[in-house]
């Protein structure tokens, strides 16, 4: 690798969804010269597949770059940026995160953030993340870590407690809201939109927004006096049968209650509230879609087949266009001394005035050569603060339990999770122990 060239390591680089998207963005003009991209994955064959696709894409784009597929962590040596997109245990483990809570009346739509599904996902990823953070400290102490793995809040917290450099959690939820605002007001570009937002990952709130000169929040309140949100923000026909389908009934209810705009993706927003996911009749009423493991397996298979086809044939235009993930923008701004402002998850140092210090929160983030500076938001509205407050205790408590190797503390945190409020103490213990038993090969912490 040429002296001074960027080295970017993708942990979980065999991901057929994330790696082509993230590296594909970086390869688009103006791509860094002679950069080295390293898909690092315990499944070397998966990494070989994404490597072959990226080599093919780079040739077609005329970009000079090198690609190395490996399953050895010493490949982190000298990395400037480390992007994490792993899920310990894969679909088989995630299946337990969904099926076991269902026996206790908890029907996760996604099962990756809160409730027993999110709790188990954190615990089964914890040891791998701590080990990975220690390896980055050893091999690439000057690196920047960009984490995409859920549960975002808790795992980013775990990384920041071990890794000595900057860690930023990234998620595309805000962009979904911004894109809907752009369409509603028929704007050419999202650059014509200004939003003020804060919260925790998958549960952010937009308290102020302008689309051109229009006050988005006031305008939406006016429109909803005579119409439903699904009429104001029509759902594309092709999305109705998608696993990401959201009729926005939860969003409409929360907007009416709070007066500010929640994340409009109901399948994520609903998982914070027991009223939406602990009652099948309510789930049907709000048309909440459960993303099954079968759907995930099929999507993975289809994505793999697409990569194989592109390696042998043509690369569709969609793979040569920027996605709305921001890893490429962050790397460009930080490495080239530019300024970039967008959403990021970092420990609270005062950017959200009424949430605890140290809690990983989702706010606007300024990136430049000096590093990563969260922008001050102020205080969340009291009702929004009330929704978030239980998780401001639950998420750090589970992370504490993992570091302390304290199973009792972890089970206490599960008991405090609002999604488990309908269960008695012995039921929560049984639920937690069943999840730990299902993931025993990954839960050395206990």
C-alpha positions in Angstrom: 0.0 0.0 0.0 1.4 3.4 -0.9 2.7 5.6 2.0 -0.1 7.9 3.2 -2.9 5.9 1.4 -6.1 5.3 3.3 -6.6 1.9 4.7 -10.3 1.1 5.5 -11.2 -2.2 7.2 -14.7 -3.5 7.1 -15.4 -5.8 10.0 -18.2 -8.0 8.8 -16.9 -7.2 5.4 -18.6 -10.3 3.9 -22.0 -8.5 4.3 -23.6 -8.6 0.9 -25.8 -5.7 1.9 -23.5 -3.3 3.8 -20.1 -3.7 2.2 -21.1 -3.1 -1.4 -23.1 0.0 -0.3 -20.5 1.6 1.9 -17.4 0.9 -0.2 -19.4 1.6 -3.3 -20.1 5.1 -2.0 -16.4 5.7 -1.2 -15.3 4.5 -4.7 -17.5 7.1 -6.4 -15.8 10.4 -7.5 -13.9 11.9 -5.9 -12.6 8.6 -4.6 -9.4 8.6 -2.5 -6.4 7.6 -4.6 -4.8 4.2 -4.1 -6.9 3.4 -1.0 -6.9 -0.1 0.4 -10.1 -1.8 1.4 -10.1 -4.9 3.6 -13.2 -7.0 4.1 -12.5 -8.7 7.4 -14.9 -11.5 8.1 -14.9 -14.8 10.0 -16.6 -16.2 6.8 -13.7 -15.8 4.4 -15.8 -17.0 1.4 -18.3 -14.2 2.1 -15.4 -11.7 2.2 -14.1 -13.1 -1.1 -17.4 -12.5 -2.7 -17.7 -8.8 -1.7 -14.0 -8.3 -2.6 -14.6 -9.7 -6.1 -17.6 -7.4 -6.6 -15.7 -4.3 -5.4 -12.7 -5.1 -7.6 -15.2 -5.3 -10.6 -16.9 -2.0 -9.6 -13.5 -0.2 -9.1 -12.4 -1.3 -12.6 -15.6 0.0 -14.2 -15.4 3.3 -12.3 -11.7 3.7 -13.2 -10.6 3.9 -9.6 -7.1 2.7 -8.5 -7.5 0.7 -5.3 -6.5 -2.5 -3.7 -8.8 -5.1 -2.0 -7.8 -7.8 0.5 -10.2 -10.4 1.9 -9.1 -11.9 5.2 -10.3 -13.6 8.4 -7.3 -12.5 10.4 -7.6 -9.5 12.8 -4.0 -8.4 12.3 -5.3 -7.0 9.0 -6.4 -4.1 11.2 -2.8 -3.0 11.4 -2.4 0.6 10.2 -6.2 1.1 9.5 -7.3 4.7 9.4 -11.0 3.8 9.5 -12.8 0.7 10.8 -16.4 0.2 9.8 -18.3 -2.4 11.8 -21.4 -4.2 10.4 -21.5 -7.6 12.2 -24.1 -9.6 14.0 -22.7 -12.3 16.2 -24.5 -15.6 15.6 -26.2 -14.3 12.4 -29.8 -15.3 11.5 -29.8 -18.4 13.6 -29.1 -16.4 16.8 -31.5 -13.6 15.8 -34.2 -16.3 15.4 -34.0 -16.9 19.2 -34.3 -13.1 19.9 -37.7 -13.2 18.2 -39.2 -16.6 19.0 -38.4 -16.8 22.7 -40.0 -13.4 23.6 -43.1 -14.4 21.6 -43.7 -17.2 24.2 -44.1 -14.4 26.7 -46.4 -12.2 24.7 -43.7 -9.9 23.2 -43.9 -9.7 19.4 -40.9 -7.9 18.1 -41.2 -6.3 14.7 -37.4 -6.2 14.4 -35.9 -7.2 17.8 -32.6 -5.3 17.4 -32.8 -2.5 19.9 -35.0 -2.7 23.0 -37.0 -5.3 24.9 -35.7 -8.8 25.4 -34.7 -9.1 21.7 -32.4 -6.1 21.9 -31.2 -7.2 25.3 -30.1 -10.6 24.0 -28.6 -9.1 20.9 -26.4 -6.8 23.0 -25.2 -9.6 25.2 -24.4 -12.0 22.4 -22.4 -9.2 20.6 -20.7 -7.9 23.7 -17.6 -10.1 24.0 -16.9 -9.9 20.3 -17.1 -6.1 20.5 -14.8 -5.8 23.5 -12.3 -8.1 21.8 -12.5 -6.1 18.6 -12.0 -2.8 20.5 -8.9 -4.2 22.1 -7.5 -5.4 18.8 -8.1 -1.9 17.3 -6.3 -0.4 20.2 -3.4 -2.8 19.5 -3.2 -2.6 15.7 -4.7 0.7 14.8 -4.7 3.1 17.8 -5.1 6.1 15.6 -8.2 4.8 13.8 -11.7 6.1 13.6 -14.4 3.5 14.3 -17.8 3.8 12.6 -20.4 1.4 14.0 -23.5 0.2 12.2 -24.3 -2.8 14.4 -27.5 -2.8 16.6 -28.3 -2.3 19.3 -26.6 1.0 18.3 -26.9 2.8 21.6 -25.6 0.0 23.8 -22.9 -1.4 21.5 -21.5 2.1 20.7 -21.4 2.6 24.5 -19.4 -0.6 24.9 -16.9 0.4 22.2 -16.3 3.8 23.6 -15.5 2.3 27.0 -12.7 0.2 25.6 -11.4 1.8 22.4 -9.2 4.8 23.0 -10.1 6.7 19.9 -13.3 8.1 18.4 -16.3 5.9 17.9 -19.4 7.1 16.0 -22.6 5.1 15.6 -24.3 5.6 12.3 -27.9 4.9 11.2 -30.1 6.1 8.3 -33.4 6.6 10.1 -33.3 10.4 10.0 -32.8 10.3 6.2 -36.1 8.5 5.8 -37.9 11.4 7.5 -36.0 14.0 5.5 -36.7 12.3 2.2 -40.5 12.2 3.0 -40.4 15.9 3.9 -38.6 16.6 0.6 -41.4 14.7 -1.3 -44.2 16.3 0.6 -43.0 19.8 -0.2 -41.8 18.9 -3.8 -38.3 20.0 -3.3 -35.4 19.2 -5.6 -32.9 18.5 -2.9 -32.8 17.7 0.8 -30.3 20.6 1.0 -33.4 22.8 1.0 -34.4 21.3 4.3 -33.2 22.2 7.8 -34.2 20.0 10.8 -33.5 20.1 14.5 -33.5 16.6 16.0 -32.4 14.5 19.0 -33.1 11.3 20.8 -31.7 7.8 20.9 -31.1 5.5 18.0 -34.3 4.4 16.3 -36.2 6.8 18.5 -35.2 10.3 17.4 -37.6 13.3 17.3 -37.7 16.3 15.0 -38.7 19.3 17.0 -38.2 22.0 14.3 -38.0 21.7 10.5 -38.1 24.1 7.5 -38.7 23.1 3.9 -37.6 26.2 2.1 -39.5 28.8 4.0 -42.3 26.5 5.2 -42.5 25.5 8.9 -42.9 21.7 8.4 -44.3 20.9 11.8 -47.0 23.6 11.7 -47.8 22.7 8.1 -48.2 19.0 9.0 -50.5 19.9 12.0 -52.7 21.9 9.6 -52.8 19.1 7.0 -53.7 16.5 9.6 -56.8 18.3 10.7 -58.7 16.9 7.7 -56.6 14.0 6.5 -54.6 11.0 7.8 -50.9 10.9 7.7 -50.9 8.1 5.1 -52.9 10.4 2.8 -50.5 13.3 3.4 -47.5 11.1 2.9 -48.7 8.5 0.4 -47.0 5.1 0.6 -45.6 3.9 -2.8 -47.4 0.9 -4.1 -44.2 -1.2 -4.3 -43.6 -0.6 -0.6 -47.0 -2.0 0.6 -45.8 -5.6 0.4 -42.3 -4.8 1.6 -41.0 -6.0 5.0 -40.3 -2.3 5.6 -43.9 -1.3 5.0 -45.1 1.4 7.4 -48.6 2.8 7.2 -47.4 5.5 9.7 -50.3 4.9 12.1 -48.0 4.9 15.1 -46.2 8.0 13.8 -49.5 9.8 13.3 -50.6 8.9 16.9 -47.3 10.0 18.4 -47.2 13.2 16.4 -50.7 14.1 17.6 -49.8 13.4 21.2 -46.4 15.2 21.3 -46.7 17.9 18.7 -43.3 16.9 17.3 -42.3 14.5 14.5 -41.1 11.0 15.5 -39.2 8.6 13.4 -41.7 7.8 10.7 -40.7 4.2 10.4 -43.3 2.5 12.5 -41.6 -0.9 12.7 -38.8 0.7 14.6 -40.6 3.4 16.6 -43.2 0.9 17.9 -40.7 -1.4 19.6 -40.1 1.1 22.4 -43.7 0.8 23.5 -45.3 -2.3 25.0 -48.8 -1.1 23.9 -47.9 -1.7 20.3 -45.9 -5.0 20.4 -47.4 -6.9 23.3 -50.9 -7.3 21.8 -51.5 -9.0 18.4 -54.8 -7.2 18.0 -53.1 -3.8 18.4 -50.4 -4.9 16.0 -53.0 -5.7 13.4 -54.8 -2.4 14.2 -51.7 -0.4 13.5 -50.6 -2.7 10.6 -47.2 -3.4 12.2 -45.1 -5.7 10.0 -43.0 -8.4 11.6 -39.7 -8.9 9.7 -39.3 -12.7 10.0 -36.0 -14.6 9.9 -37.3 -16.2 6.7 -37.6 -12.8 5.1 -34.0 -11.9 6.2 -32.6 -15.2 4.8 -34.3 -14.6 1.5 -33.1 -11.0 1.3 -29.5 -12.2 2.0 -29.7 -14.9 -0.7 -31.1 -12.4 -3.2 -28.3 -9.9 -2.4 -25.7 -12.7 -2.8 -27.1 -13.7 -6.2 -27.0 -10.1 -7.3 -23.3 -9.8 -6.5 -22.5 -13.0 -8.3 -24.4 -11.8 -11.4 -22.6 -8.4 -11.3 -19.2 -10.0 -11.1 -19.9 -12.0 -14.2 -22.0 -9.4 -16.1 -23.1 -5.8 -15.9 -23.3 -3.6 -12.8 -26.7 -1.8 -12.6 -26.8 2.0 -12.3 -28.1 1.8 -8.8 -24.7 0.4 -7.6 -22.9 3.4 -9.2 -25.0 6.0 -7.4 -24.5 7.4 -3.9 -26.6 5.8 -1.2 -27.8 7.8 1.8 -25.3 6.2 4.2 -22.8 8.7 5.4 -19.6 6.7 6.0 -18.1 7.9 2.8 -18.9 11.6 3.7 -17.4 11.2 7.1 -14.3 9.6 5.9 -13.8 12.2 3.2 -14.4 15.1 5.5 -12.2 13.8 8.3 -9.3 12.7 6.0 -9.4 15.8 3.7 -10.1 18.5 6.2 -13.5 19.3 4.9 -16.6 20.1 7.0 -19.6 17.7 7.1 -22.6 17.9 9.3 -25.1 15.1 9.7 -26.5 12.6 12.2 -24.3 10.6 14.6 -24.5 8.6 17.8 -22.1 9.7 20.5 -22.0 9.8 24.3 -23.9 12.7 25.7 -21.6 15.5 26.8 -24.4 18.0 27.1 -25.8 18.0 23.6 -29.1 16.8 25.0 -29.6 18.8 28.2 -32.2 16.6 29.9 -30.7 13.1 29.2 -27.9 11.6 31.4 -24.2 12.4 30.7 -22.6 9.5 29.0 -25.7 8.0 27.4 -25.2 7.5 23.7 -27.6 9.9 22.0 -28.4 10.6 18.4 -28.0 14.3 17.3 -26.4 16.4 14.6 -22.6 15.9 14.4 -19.9 18.1 12.9 -17.0 16.3 11.2 -13.7 18.0 10.2 -10.0 17.5 10.4 -10.1 18.1 14.2 -12.5 15.3 14.8 -16.1 14.8 15.7 -18.1 17.4 17.6 -21.8 16.8 18.5 -23.9 19.9 18.1 -26.0 21.2 21.1 -29.7 20.4 20.8 -31.0 21.6 24.2 -33.8 19.9 26.1 -36.2 17.4 24.6 -40.0 18.1 25.2 -41.1 16.6 28.6 -43.3 13.9 27.0 -40.5 12.8 24.7 -38.0 12.8 27.6 -40.5 10.6 29.5 -40.6 8.1 26.7 -36.8 7.9 26.5 -35.9 8.0 30.2 -36.5 4.3 31.1 -34.0 3.3 28.3 -31.5 5.9 29.5 -31.2 3.6 32.5 -31.8 0.2 30.9 -29.2 0.4 28.1 -26.2 1.5 30.2 -27.3 -0.9 32.9 -27.0 -3.9 30.6 -23.6 -2.7 29.4 -22.5 -2.3 33.0 -23.7 -5.9 33.7 -21.6 -7.3 30.8 -18.5 -5.5 31.9 -19.0 -6.6 35.5 -19.9 -10.2 34.5 -23.0 -9.7 36.6 -25.9 -11.8 35.4 -28.2 -10.6 38.2 -27.7 -7.0 37.1 -28.4 -7.9 33.5 -31.7 -9.6 34.5 -32.6 -6.6 36.6 -32.1 -4.4 33.6 -34.4 -6.7 31.6 -37.0 -6.3 34.4 -36.8 -2.5 34.1 -37.4 -2.6 30.3 -41.0 -1.2 29.7 -41.6 -3.9 27.1 -41.5 -6.5 29.9 -43.9 -4.5 32.2 -46.7 -7.0 31.8 -44.5 -9.9 33.1 -44.0 -10.7 36.8 -40.5 -11.1 38.3 -40.4 -14.9 37.8 -41.5 -14.6 34.2 -38.8 -12.1 33.4 -36.2 -14.4 35.0 -37.4 -17.3 33.0 -37.4 -15.2 29.8 -33.9 -13.9 30.4 -32.5 -17.3 31.3 -34.0 -18.9 28.2 -32.4 -16.3 26.0 -29.0 -16.7 27.8 -29.2 -20.4 27.4 -30.0 -20.1 23.7 -27.0 -17.9 23.2 -24.6 -19.7 25.7 -21.9 -20.1 23.1 -21.7 -16.3 22.7 -22.3 -15.2 26.3 -19.0 -15.8 28.1 -19.7 -12.6 30.1 -22.1 -14.7 32.3 
